[in-house]
């Protein structure tokens, strides 16, 4: 009896030890997502007028993905795909949601699993700081979707200056314009913030890292910058005396504030000796809306909202000293879908077999253990505008607008999509069209009406068309 007890205790303690060792070995994950940042607006993609040394340090000490795609050319659907690791068109999140605290269907379906939901099952502490934009109803709140901490706003387009955040209760905002002015939520508690919003988010991110240093953690640092409204403090604007274009100047200041925040998070990792085993991704949620916020996507064609490369190929880099090479450029197409698949593979986090991930673990591809491209193809559908794209190898088929014939580009040789190769290559066009059709056959229609269906949005569109 006594022996049995001793043996049980021993086995139990071994289990506990191996569990805690496994926990210590699991890499932390930080995903820093900028909002509406142009492809060309980081130093690692050649930006000259806005220094981004801290963002660049992720690429310099890790990997720069030159063909990194997101799942949609506007915010909400792109984020829904990233956070579930699945094409969001599979579950009907294909529009920017309206801000509707009263509507449990206006957001990420609750039967989908988020990265946080999966990682929290293997001991991770998960936090989101910044923009959520995946639903404003209680069922969509980050704390209901696998996260343990939240500091941010539930909708999009938030204003940056503390004196403009005048609505205490997020649920009391009755339309989109009001939702941009709500107090920031700390979990469920409204907080009267006092600083420029980007700085508030950087502070919260640093504090999340400090307070969760003894766990494996996942931080989704979801800056709403440099999305409009274009607002920055003189501290950041004064860094750009040589930029004369007013829009670009404020935009540069906003990007610079994000870069400072990235620097502070990286420095905290270093200070806590967590740098070696923390996987950090940096990306934008969609391409730059160049005329709206002064961003640039060169040499890519098109803007936010487009099926051209400028709509959904974004600045994309990752750093993980323990497992990734340093200073490498990786040119095969990758996707924000791959972030979930990568961390699930590294951590042993469970995923839902009924809802298989669309991404792949990137690590063996980047380290050369696996050859060939990670994806047979990368897809895009934008239901309301009937824009489509499929990238497979060097080739891309694109339907850039409703009822326009499919076009074909070699986006490796012709990254600006300037020469349509469709007529000379009917076989390639046909093959890509068949793959695209097979993929769209797996999708559902959008499950909720979107921001585009609100009277305010329609009025704005009408005015824009008139101008
Ligand atoms: Ca965006």
Boltz pocket constraint, residues with backbone or C-beta under 6 A from the ligand:
constraints:
  - pocket:
      binder: B
      contacts: [[A, 34], [A, 35], [A, 36], [A, 74], [A, 75], [A, 227], [A, 285], [A, 286]]
      max_distance: 6.0
